[in-house]
Amino acid sequence: MSNLQLLTIDSDPIFRLGLRVACEQYPDLQVVAEVSTRNEALRVLEARSLGSETAKKPGDLAILAVETLNLRSGQTEALAFCRELKSLYPNLPLLLLGGPLTPELLADLQAAGANGYSPKGRDISLTIEAVRAVAFGHTYWATDAAANSEIELNAAVVQTVENSAAIADKNADNLTVDTPVHKKMLAYFCRSGLREIDATLAVVQANLQEFRAADATDLPSILDGVVLSGRRRELLAARWIVSQLLFEGKGEKAKGRRKKEEGRRKKEEGRGEKEEAEGRRENWLNNSQLQVANSQVSANYLDVATNWQNSLFDSVATKFQFELVNLTGLPLEIDILRSPKKRELMSSILRKLKDLLEELRFSQVQQTHLSQKMPAILRNLWEATIIDFFGRYYTLQTKENLVFDGSQASLKLEESQGGSAAYLLAGRGVEVVPMLLADADVVAAEILDKIPMTVEFFAHLLFEIPLTVDNVSCVSGSPEAMQRAEALLENLAIQVASGVVQPLLNNLANIEEIKQMFYDGKLISTREIERFRNNLSWRYSWDRYFVEPKAIFESKFWLFVLGDLGIKRISIYSPRNRELAQLSGWQLALTLLLETRDAIAPRVRAVISLLGAAVVYVLTQVIGRGIGLIGRGIIQGIGNSLQDTKFGKNG
């Protein structure tokens, strides 16, 4: 059976890449073209139709991803494109991938000629099922169960919030003279807060209605609508929290207790058995409803807290699947690895970091202890990555000498011809992982302990402590916090990866088995490896004596992050006054030199500018004018001589 030839149309390059990689896992699917715009799609289809046996079917399936189906402009554009495709290529099946669908929009898409629809974000096996079904001439109209359930859950949360607030308002009105003073004060402040929230909520809802009525299509207006929707959810959440403080459910619980007490009193009189049971049942129902409502809201916000972290790790993991080309101009230990090994190492680090975070949550580590425990946490991450990447029991079987500072039971000490101590294999091989882990102190001093902002990053992940970006506190999940957290995570992964490779270069750099398994083809000769190690040594010395003290003085950190084309280096602002006060020796002298240069440079530039202006004045106004007068006199003299000669001849 021949492969199904697919054309994907999506403006998101990450989604196109993910879909292509997913299709490559199935031997019967082949993505023959990827485009981002309507015009590109038409050009590709036209080119393929010229070389196709069936001109009206330049492929087996066109997959159109539409992110804006929930907006009227996006609906219009998608429907128009569907009609255009079906008019030009009526035999080409068309599958749409997008957001939630309404019954009306579903009918419009079917009328426009689309042969199927599958929501984005589903399990990839379901998407592949839709691809095959539509490509073979069937229709596939999936209901977006995940999106619909999320909408229903949000509606339930909103209704729960509104009901809770109504109960709170009602119970606040039921305060009596016997109510304690602190409860009265709490009720007063809560009701004041609720009124303020309601007023702001009314303004936000009015703005949302205006936005929807305007049917804006430009990007800034669409972003404004997204911000307004998020603001409304925040206000609803705040209202629910305040309402919980305002004796939520007390009135209903009290009503149940009153019925229970009344039933008990009547029971004593021989008439209250039924009323007591009714009161007990109503009290139990009220408690159950309250618990269900609380669990729904709590689960929703717990999911939100979890989702932003999953999005963070997924985004970084996706970037690590591209070529990790070093564009910084500085040597990194991971440069010696082949591309597949780089990606494998980065994936291992992210996986072990997730496991470490779960372990820290399970052990209930306190935020105040993070700073003290951070060196051990980073070392644990480094050790776990080495074991996972190389394999706990990976053993070298080679006859080459291994220079290694330490003693191993399986190694035999012998003097090499050059007189240096070398360890020879004693017939059983060398376990690589113990040898690499023995360099833990060196790696920690050179790399792990110098990774910036690890305490703040782990506190953000474990306790959702806001990140400070340019002296502005950014809550977890916000765009600014996500961008900074992504940069910190990428830098952490790259630095830990360098720490994993460093002991390999220190102890096993020239072992042929290591070269064949791990090294890039351009860095396998002994000369290239030694040059690479020397460059790394020079870089660490330069950083220690020049780059780091300058960065401390300028209150910034350097981070290695992933750009569009590879690894790049950026700087971020962060106060480093404590580190500045601890500088000594050459590092302190360098900061003093920088300070002196900053103090003198403007004055020197001013003096040079003044001297330059004076020189220009002398050259133009004094010397220039003098030369001009001299030239003028010479020209006049020549003219007079010529005139006298002329008159002499005439006479």
C-alpha positions, 0 to 999 in steps of 0.5 A: 500500500502506498503512503498517504501524501499529506499537505499541512497548512498552519501558521504555527511552525511548532505545530507543523513540526509536531504533526510531521514528527507524529506522522513519521511514526506511521509508515503509511503517512507522509507529509509531502509539504508544509505551508503557513499561508493560504497563498503558499498552499495554493502555489504548492497545490498548483505545482503538485497538480502539474505533476500529478496523474489526477490534476484535481487531486494533487495529494491524498489529504489537505490538513488545515489548522485554524486557531481562530474558529471562535472568532467571526473573522477566523470563521469567515476566513476558514469558510472562504478558504474551504470553498476555494480549495474545493472549487479548485480541487474537488477530489482533494479531501480536507480535514480541519484542526481547530478549537471548539465548534458550535453546531452552527459552525459545524454545519457551515463547515460541512456546507463549505466542503470540509470532509472532517474536523478534529480538535487540537490538543487531543491524543495523537492517535485520535488525530491520526485516526481522523487523518486516515478516515478523511484521506480514504474518503470518509467523513470525520466530525469529532465533538470536542469533548475536552473543550466542551467539558472545560467550558462546562467546568468553567460555567459550573465554577462561575455558577458556584462562585455566584451562588457562594457569593449570594449565600455569603451576602445573605448570611452577612445580613443575618448577623445579630447582636450576639455575633462576636465583634471580630466576626462583624468586622470580618463581615464588614471588610468582606462585604466592602471587598465584594462591592468593590469586586462587583463594581470592577466586574461590571466594568469588565463585563461591559467592556467584554460585551463592547468587544464582542459587539465590535467584532474586531479583527486586528491583533491588538483588539483580539489580545485586549479581548483575551486580557479582559476574559482573563481579568473576568476570571480573576475577579470571579476567583477573588469573589469566591475566595472572599465569599468563603471568608464571609461564613459561607454556608453558615445560614444553611447549616444553621437551618439544618441544625435548627430543624435537627434541634426542633426534631429532638425537642419534638422527639422528647414529646413523642412527635419529632422522629420524622422532623429530626431525620429531615433535619439531619438529611438536610444538614448532610445535603448542605455539607455535601453540596458545599464540599462538591462546589469547593472541590470543583473550584479547587480542582480547577485552580489546581489544574491551572497551577499544574498546566502552566508548569506543564506548558513550561516544560513542554515548550522547552522540550520542544525547543531541545528537539531542534539542532542545538547549534552554539551561536554564542562564540564561547565553547560549551562542553556539550559542543563535543556531542553529536546532535542526537546525544545532545537532544538525548541529554537535554531530555534526560535532564528535563525528565530528572528535574521533573522527578526531583520536583515531585520528590521535593513536593513529597518531602514537603521541603520548606521555602526557607530551606531552599537556599541551604539545600540548593547545592545538594539539590543541584548535585542530585540532579547532576548525579541522576542525569549522569546515571540516566544518560550513561547507564548505571552499569556502563563499563568500558572494555578497552586496553588503553591507559586511563589517567584518573585521580583516584583509586578503583578496585578494578584498576591496576596502578602502573607507571607509563612511559612518560613517568605519569601515573596511569590506571590500566584495566585489570581485565574487568573493565571500568565502570564509567559512572563512578569515575564521573561522579568522583568529579562532583566537587570540581563540577560543583565549583566550576558550574553547578554552584554558579548557575544563577537564580536557582533558588528563585526558580525552584521556589517559583516551581514548588511554591509559585512564588512570583518571579521578579522581572526588571524589579517587577513582581510577576505572578506564576503563569503570567506571560512575563513570568513564563518567559523568565522561567523558560529562560532560567529552565533552558539555562539550567538544563544547558549548564547541567548538561555541561556539568555532565560532559565535563568529567567525561572530557577530564577523564575519558576524552581520548578513549575510542569507544567514547569517541564513537558513541558520543563525539561529533565527527569534527572533534574526534582527533586528539589534536581537536579534542585537546584544542577544545579542552584548552579553549574551555580552560581559557573560557573559565579563566576569562569568566572567573577574572573578567566576565563574572566580576564585571557582571556582578558590578553591572547587576546582571546575570548571563544566561544560555538560552535557545533562540530560533537558530540555536543556543545564544547568550542573553543578560538579565538584570538582578541585584548582586550587592551582596556578591559585590561586597564579597569581591576581593583581589583582582576581581575587586580591582577590576570593578574599581577600574571600571568605576574609575573609567566610568568616572573619568571617561565623560570628562576625558571625552569632554576635554577631547571634544573641546580640544577638537573644537579648538583645533578645528577653529584654528585650522579653519578660522586662523590658518585657513583664512591666512592661507586664503589671504596669501592665495588671494594676494598671489592671484592678484599679483599674477593678474597685475603682472599680466595686465602690465605686460599687456599694456607695455606691448600696446605702448 
